[in-house]
Amino acid sequence: ELLQEPLYEMVEQLIRLFSFDEDVYLNFFLDVTLAFTEKKGSSLSEFLIWWEERKNKEAIVIPEGTDAVQIMTIHKSKGLAFNVVMIPFNWEDRVRTNDIWVDSSAHFNGKLPSALIGGNKKLEHSYFNKDYQKEKEMTLLDSLNKLYVAMTRPKERLYIFSKYLPKTLKDYETKGNLNSFLYKYDDAFPIIEGDSEMMHEKKAEPTNTFSVEKRKKLDWREVISLKHSAEEVWDTETLNAKRDWGKLLHYTLAEIHYAIQTKEVIAQLFKSGKFDKDDLKKLTENVNNLLNDEKVKPYFSDNWIVKTEKEILMENGKTYIPDRLLFSKITDEVVVIDYKTGVEKDAHENQITEYADALAKMEKKNIKRILIYISDEIKIKEL
């Protein structure tokens, strides 16, 4: 049964089944899973292959200014600078060379023009000594470049942790590598460059961050049931006809961006079973009457960029979902439209005002608010 679920739902279900604690890595894994399904589909086998290749490359992105240690490879640190850098040092001049392609045409009776041979010390006493030495030097140069990058990242302090070498390995004193130098002089002769200074804790610059509410571990199967008929938009349990009609109108208007789409949208909703034939005529008349109203008609023209039921995420983590947001293609005007059922309430005005305030924080100034009450009779209220 679990294997029959789509990939993302399968991962969510596994998290619920194992009762894992709230964890940033689990949330990140869910985000990665969702991104994979959006681009590559929900194949479990393909995801496992992809994850096996990517698992050591993916990383959680931490906002700048967060009190945390950043861990990264030398390659990724190129071009960056940090106040304090710590290097777990394991570099030395005993370089491992890669396999080497060599010109072997002068050897083996000319039968083998080129060959791939293993780069190891045995090559020092072979025909390919020069090739080996060249590869060794190139590998050493690459390591030195990495070493330079790593040790030039700090702005204030650099800490190097070198492996401890037993005193019995006296030959390290004559090898001339950096590990030997650090080992011999680390405690007795500390390396200090620059003048000493009193360090004070710096006041951190304020950052605009917010915490998103914890993911609710709900099983949608226990919360939502899909109805394969007109009941999807009808409140059959309460049999509240007015409320049901408002819900149907709301559902329809959310699908219509521009007036020209009205006929097509209503036909599609009827075809998919959102309402029956008896209500087709009434719904068509109600929608057309609303969209032809002089106060509403301008807001269903193609002069607007339309967003219906899109989330606005605020800096405090709170979200708002206006029914209809309009951004003028000509001026700086923004219109917020919210559909309501039932009687007028002060709470309705307060809510749409919150939407407008949220847009104002996004540097939108010319904002208009419109409440549309939809039931048997339609009432339009501009604020």
Secondary structure as UniProt FT lines:
FT   HELIX           2..4
FT   HELIX           7..17
FT   TURN            18..19
FT   HELIX           24..40
FT   HELIX           44..54
FT   TURN            55..57
FT   TURN            64..65
FT   TURN            74..79
FT   STRAND          82..89
FT   STRAND          100..103
FT   TURN            105..106
FT   HELIX           108..110
FT   STRAND          114..117
FT   HELIX           121..125
FT   TURN            127..128
FT   HELIX           129..151
FT   STRAND          154..162
FT   TURN            167..168
FT   TURN            170..171
FT   HELIX           172..175
FT   HELIX           178..185
FT   TURN            186..188
FT   HELIX           220..223
FT   HELIX           230..232
FT   TURN            236..239
FT   HELIX           241..255
FT   HELIX           259..261
FT   HELIX           262..271
FT   TURN            272..273
FT   HELIX           277..292
FT   TURN            294..296
FT   HELIX           297..300
FT   TURN            302..303
FT   STRAND          304..308
FT   STRAND          312..313
FT   TURN            315..316
FT   STRAND          319..320
FT   STRAND          324..328
FT   STRAND          334..340
FT   HELIX           346..360
FT   TURN            361..363
FT   STRAND          367..374
FT   STRAND          378..382
//
